[in-house]
Amino acid sequence: MTDQPRITLNDGSPMPQLGYGVFLVPPEETRRLVRDAIDVGYQAIDTATFYRNEAEVGAALRESGKRPFVTTKLWNDHQGYDNALRHFDASYKALGLDVVDLYLIHWPKPKQDLFVESWKALIRLREEGRVKTIGVSNFTMAHLERIIHDTGVVPAVNQIELHPYFQQVELRAFHEENAIVTTSWSPLGRGGDLDDPVIARIAQKHGKTPAQVILRWHVENGLTVIPKSSSRARQAENLDIFDFGLDADDMHAISELDRRDGRIGPDPDVL
């Protein structure tokens, strides 16, 4: 597919709105599944040092002969200025790319208090041209305000847990005010949101699956989104969301599903 929407980041780089995430994809399956994802039309791949499959992602890219937008991330134990630079080198070598499209700090880890120094390292990597765009993941408003205040550099992206049961409305509003693009991880709530009767009703209305409705909701909210799937058929299903739209009633109904206790992943303030 060549008509997939892209979002322009605050540094001018275009980022595909839908990508393929490889969290919890075993290394021995990553190569095949990334090749499949590229074959069915994905234009972005999201990995991380912590996933232990960067080398397999790189191998799949070389075998495909195509160059999607690639995101990887700095792990918690690798934070700090010099440490971040050193461990980026390992990711860079594993992926085998001339330049990494997007590099993120994976978690703020406020108790270790190294995320500002790590952010300064990412700024240097961007200035050196080894990374095209820099951002963060799982940062709260307080974490974002601190790195912006201390460095003057606004992240292009904050990748956060976001799905119909956990919509992060206040954080998304802060992102919009500061030209930060939101990327949704666990966009289907690890499958928990798929059985909701509201989602089922909307899916039946449009002749789509619940997963397709939820992914379309992310896209229509101006988010970038990285669903994981373990089969080529499901990859294709998740990508097939650009031939329909949700109306105002649909969007309102899904907005009402937000829950105070909807978080399923770790709390960034206490991890």
Secondary structure, 3 states (H helix, E strand, C coil): CCCCCEEECCCCCEEECECEECCCCCHHHHHHHHHHHHHHCCCEEECCHHHCCHHHHHHHHHHHCCCCEEEEEECHHHCCHHHHHHHHHHHHHHHCCCCEEEEEECCCCCCCCCHHHHHHHHHHHHHCCCEEEEEEECCCHHHHHHHHHHHCCCCCEEEEECECCECCHHHHHHHHHCCCEEEEECCCHHHHHHHCHHHHHHHHHHCCCHHHHHHHHHHHCCCEECCCCCCHHHHHHHHCCCCCCCCHHHHHHHHCCCCCCCCCCCCCCCC
